[in-house]
Amino acid sequence: MVDHKNDPKLKPYAGLFSNRVFAVTGEVGCFTLLIVLAALAGGLWIDAQFNSKPLFTIILMVASVPVTMILLIRLVRSSVKETDQGSDNDQPLVEEENDGG
């Protein structure tokens, strides 16, 4: 079994990977919160206009779940794509040692 934690070739990328994971996680959390709050506010406003207290709020909240999932999948896919494209151009910070023989 290979120990990837102590592999000197992977150490320069460890910080990049963890920072990217935290950034995407933050984006996903904020994006989800914005969609749910928009659905809630929109539902409450429409219910106030038509005097149909919980109907539109429930409909919009339920409808926000698949919309959120689809948009989050797109967001994560684009982030993974950016990470993959960026890693092709990056040079490792640690050069491989050449024993010469």
N, C-alpha and C positions, 0 to 999 in steps of 0.2 A: 504494500500500500504506500502511495506517495504522500509525503507530508507537505501540503501546499502552504501551510502557515509560515514555514521557515525557508521557503524557496526564495533565494535572493533575486531571481529574475522577476518575481511577481511583486516584491515589496514596493517598488515605485508606483505601482498601479493600485495598491491597497487603499490609499487615501482618496484617490480619484474615484474609485468605485463606491466607497462608503459615502463620500460627499454627494455623488450623483444619486445614490439611493435615498439619502435624506432629502435632497431637493425634489425628487419625483414624488416622494411620500408627502411632502408638504404641499406640493401642487395638487395632488389628488385630494388631500384633505380639504384644502381651501376651495377647490372647484366643487366638490360634493356639497360643502356647506353653502356655497353661493346658490347652487341649483335648488337645494331643498328650501332655503330661505326665500328664494324667488317664487317657488311654487306655493309656499305657505302664504306669502304676502299677496300674490296674485289671487289665490283661492279665497282668502279673507276679503279682499277688495271686491271680487265678483259676487261673493255671497252677500256683501253689504249692499251692492247695487240692486240685486234681484231679490233680496230678503229671503234667501234660501240657505239658512245658516250653515250647516256643515257640508252641503252637497258638493259644491265646486272645490272647496278646500280638500276634501277627501279625494275627489277625482284627480286634481292636480298633483297631490302628494303621491298617489299611486302611480300616476303617469310619469312622475319625475324619476322613479326607480329605473325603468329600462333606458330612459334617456340618459341618465347619469352613467349607467353601466356602459352604454355604447360610446359615449364621449370619453370616459375614462380609459377604455380599451384603446381608443385612438391616441389619447395622450401618452399612454405608456408605450405603445408601439412606436410612436415618433421619438420618444426619449431613448428607447433601445436602439432605434435606427441611428440617431445622432451619436450615441455612444459607440456603436459599431463602426461608423464612418470615421469618428475621431481616433479610434484606436489603430486604424490602418496607417495613419500618417504619423503617429507618435513613435518616437524612438525611445527605447528603454534607457533609463538613467544609469543603470548599472551595466557596464560592458562585461561580456563574457570573458573569462580568463582563458588564455590560450597557453597550454602547457608546452607547446612546441614539439611535441613528439610523442 
